[in-house]
Amino acid sequence: MKIGFDAKRAFLNSSGLGNYSRNTLNALHRYFNQNEYILFSPKIRSALFNNYSDFTTVTPKNPVAGKLNSLWRSLFLVPVLKKHHPDIYHGLSNELPAGIKNSGIISVVTIHDLIFFRYPGLYNSIDRKIYLLKFKYACKVADKIIAVSNQTKNDIINFLGIHPNKIEVVCQPVNPVFFEKQDSKDILKKFKIPEKYILTVGTIEPRKNQLSLIRGICESGIGITLVIVGNPTSYLKEVKRYVETKKAGDKIIFLQNLPVNELAVLYQNATLSAYISKSEGFGLPVIEAMASGCPVLTSSVSCLPETAGDAALFCDPENIQDIGSKISEILNNDDLKNELKQKGKDRASLFHPEICAGQLVSVYVNLLNDKNDRGLK
């Protein structure tokens, strides 16, 4: 098979959709290298995707089109696709280009979440309208929709009116580095991280709920360092104001843009990982922590119980007392810590990149077989 991908996020996004794109592409290349994979991106930035040379990569030939990168991948990509003759084109980040339905190319789109429906207040009205148009169009014209969780599948059905048969739930792959033991000594020393610490990973924004985590630690009198890894937004000011009022600055370490091997070191040495987001499409940091052998505390809402299964302790992300209580429960109970570690490793194995890539290839093969069967009739 020859498969084309929208690879913009793989090159340009350091987290979230970028991680999904890179993990998916690398897993397909590693475990199913008999196929040909072509990446279409308005720009190439090797800093985030340093092994992109393993793939055929196509960028705009016209400098003007390159500057209008969103328009290139949305409005002008189909003629480019036709020149490369892929059997399938996969939009990895919620979008498909205009005209794909009539191109003769099978199309697949991954929908990660519909949080803009559930929490409209987190987005301005213009962004919501743009997302709605893009998501509705992609789901309408796609031959198959990939949802990263059952919750996302249900949201696609309920909010966008898509028939369930058009949607496949395919697990989100985890970077294999999290399953591999990393040399930690120099990394912990580099960031001045103590022996015991709580780790939380994710963009610093209201939905990820870092302030409630900090409040849960401070208001419960838990004297342990919190390491926060994530790109900042304006929400960071609110977080830091609270930290200053509690004089807790010496117990909180902010980091961002870590190479994946350094992030793996932090997971593998953390006392526990806390991911108490209010809403997610999947919640990749939960599985990254589990693959790393780190006990996990996560939210009892959204898709996070689906992602974590029975391998995490759950808390109400809106209840500061519950957050603090559950953190203390893990910190003070070695048997619970060990149980969560083992269950977490077992759970993470279900999201190994070979398994997830295999599920995706099955979708591709079935689509191609269906097309060939129709052609014979």
N, C-alpha and C positions, 0 to 999 in steps of 0.2 A: 504493500500500500504506500501511496504517497500522500502525506497529510500536511496541510498548511496550518499555521497557528498565528493568531494575533499575539505577538510577543512584546508589545509595548511595555506592559507592566513588568515583564521579566528583566528588561533593561533599565527601567526608570523608577520602579518602586522598591524601596528597601524592605518593606514589610507587607503584611496583608496579601493583596492580590499579587504582589511581586513574588512573595514566597511561594504562593500556590503555583504560579506560572513556572518558576524555576524548578521547584520540586517535581512538578508534573513532567516537564520537558526532560529533565535529567533522568527521571525514572524510566520514561519511555525509551530514551536513548540507551540506557544501561541494560535494560532487561528485554527490550524488543528491538534490537538494532538491525533486524532484517528489513524494517520499514524505512522509508525515506521521510525525513522531517524537515520542513521548510519554515523558517521564521520570518514573519513580516512585521517590521517595526519602523516607525518614522525616524528613530534615532538609535544609535548603538552607544551604550556606555558600558564599557567592559568592567568597571569597578564592581558592579553588583553581579554581573553574569560573566565571570572571567573565563568560562569554558565554552562560550558561545561559538567558538571556531569549530566545535564538534558538529555544528549544524550548518546547513545552507541558510544564509540570512539575506533577506531582500529589503532594501531601503529605497526611498524615493530617488529617482534619477534627476528630477527637477528640483533645484534648490528652493524654489518658492513653495513647492508641495511639502518639502521637508520642514519648512518653517511653520506651515499650517498642519502640524502633525495630526491633530484630532480630525481635521477634515479629510486628510489623506486616507486614514484607516476607516473612516465612516462613509465617505462619499466617492472616493476615487480608487478604491482598492480592487474592485471586481475585475476591471480590465487587466490589472497586474496579475491577479490570480489566474486568469485564463491563459496567460502566457506561460505559466509554470505547470498547468494541468494537474493540480492536486485532485486526488479522488475525494478527499474530505477536507473541509476547512473548519477549524475549531476556534471559536471566539472564547478565549480563556477568562475574560473578565466582563461578563454581562452584556456584550455587544456583538452585533453582526453588521457587516457593511451593507449599504444600500445596493439593491440589485442582486443580491446573492441567491434569491429564490429562483430567478429566471436564468441563472448562469450555467445550470447543468451540474454544478458542484454540490455534493452533499454537505449540509452545514450542521454543526453542533455548537451549542452555546452553554457555557457554565454560568449558572446564576448562583451567586454566593449568599445573598440575603436580600430581604426586602425591608430593611430596617427603616428606610425613609417612609414606609407606610405605617409601621408600628410606632415610630418616634418622630413624627413630622417636625416637632419643635427643634430637633437637632440640625435641621437643614433649612436654608433659606428657600423661599417659594420658587425662585428661578431654578435652583438645582433640583428641587423635587419634580418640577415639570419636565426638565431635561431627562432625569432618570426614568420617569414614567414613560416618556416617549421611547427612549432607547430600549428599556426592558420589554415593553409591550411589543415593539417591532421585532426584537430578537426572538422572543418566545413565539410570536405568530409565524415567522418565516422559517425558523429552525426545523430541521428534520428530526432532531432529538435535543432535548434539554437535559443537561446534567445539573442536578441539585447536590450540594455538598452535605446535606443532612435531610432527614425526613421532615424536620420543621420547615426548612426552606421549600421542600416539595409542596407541603401543605399550604404554605403562603403563596406559592405560585398558582396553585389551584384556586385558592380562596380570593386572593386579591386581583389576579389577572385573568381568571376564568379559563385556565388551560386544562385540557383533559388529562387525567392522571397517566394514561397510556403513553403520552408523549414525553414523560419525565422519567429519568433514571437517577437513582441515588447512587453516587459513586464516591467512596470515601476519599478524603483529602490526604495526600501522601505526606509523610514526615521526612525531613532530610535525614539520610542514613547516619550522618555524623552524630546525631543524638543517641544512637544505639551503641556507639563506639566509645570506649574509655579514652578520655583526653588527659594530657599532661597538664596539671592544674597549678603547680607551684608558682610559676612566674606570673601567670594571669591574675591570680588572687593578690599577689604582692603588688602588681602593677596598679590595681585599682584600690589598694589599701582596704581590702575586704576582710573582715574578721572571720574567725573560725565558724561561728554560728550566725546565720542570717536568713531572713525571709526574702524570697525573690518574687517579683511580679514583672511580667513582660507584656508590653502593649503600648500603643500610642497614648500619650498622656492627654486624655480627653474625657468629658463627662460620662460618656457611655461606658468607658473602661473602669470608671469608678475608683480611681486611686485615692481620692480624698476620703472616701468611706473606709478604705482599708487602713489608711494612716490613722484615722479617728478610732477605728476599732483597736488598733495596737496601743495608741496613746491613752485612750480612756479606760482601757483594761489594765493599765500599768505594766504592760509587757515590755521588758527592757531588752529588746533584741533589735539589731540593725535591720533596716529594710533597704533592699537594693531595688531600684526602679529602673527598668531598661525600656526606653521608648522615646520616640520623637516627640518634642513638645508642641503644644498648641497654646492658645491664650489661657486655657484652663490651668496651665502650670502656675500662673500668677496666683490663682485662688488657692491652689495646693500649698504653695510656698508661704502665703500669708498665714495659713493655719499652722504650718510647721513653725513659723516664727513666734506665733502666740504661745505655742507649747514649748518653745525653746528646745525643739527636738532635732535641730539641724545636724547635730553630731551623730545622730542615729539613722540618717537617711542619706543614701548615695544615689545620685541621678547619673545614668549613663545612656548613651545613644549610639546608633550606627556601629554596633559591634559586629565583627566578622563572626560567621556562624560557629566556628570552632571555639571562639571565646565565649559565646553565649552558651554553648554546650558545657563548657567548664563551669559556668555559674550555676546552671541547672544541677549538674552532677555533684556539686559541693554544697548546695543550699540545704538548710534544715527542712524547709518546706517551700513549695511554690503556691502562691495565692493568686487566683484569677477570678475576680468577683465582678465580672462585667454584667451590665444590665441586659444586654441583648447581643447576640452573635448569630452568624450564619453557621459556624462550625466551632470555633474556639481552638485553633491550632496550638497555642501555648500549653493547653492542658495536656495534649498528647506529647508534645516536645518534652515536658517535664516528666511524664510517665516513662517515656523511652529512656530518659536519663537516670531513672531510678530515684526520682525525687517525689516525696509525698505531696499530694495535691489537695488544696482547699479550693473549691469553686462554687459558683452560684447555683442555687436551686431553681433558677428560672431559665427561660429561653431554651436553646438547644443544648445547654451545657450538661444537663443530666443524661441526655442522649449520647453526647460525645464521651463523657466520662464513664458511663455505665456504673458498675458497683465498685469502681476503683478509686473513688475520691470521697472526701468528706464534703458535705454541702452546707451552705449558709444562705440566709436571706440577704441579698446585697443591699437592701434598704434598711437593715436592722443592725445598727452599730454594735449593740450588745451581743447579738448573735455572732457577728464577725469575730469580735474579740474572744468570745467564749470558745468558738471552734478552733481558733488559732491556739489558744491555751491548751485545749484538749489534745491537739496533735503534739505540741511541744512537750507536754508533761507525761505522755504515754508512749513509751518505747515500743510496746507491743503493737499499738495502733500504727505507729510510724512504719514499722517493719511490714505490717499487713498491707498498708497502702503502697509501699514500695513494690512488693511482690505482685499485688493485683494490678498495679500500674504498668509494670513491665509486660504482664500478660495482655492487658488491654491494648497497649501500644503496638504489640506485635500484629494486631489486626489492621493497623494502619501503616505497615511496612510498605515502602515504595513499590516493591515488586508486586504485592497484592493489589495495590491501588492501580498501578499501571496495567496489570492484567485485566482488571474490571473495565478499564477504559478501552483497551484494545478489543475486548469482547463487544463493546458497543459499536466501535468502528466496523468490525467484521460483520456484525449483524446488519448494519445499515447498508454496507456494500453488497452483501448477499441479497438483501431485499431489493435493492436497485437492479441487480443482475437478474433476479427472478422476474421482476416486472418487465425487463427488457426482452425476456424470452417468451412472454405471453402475447 
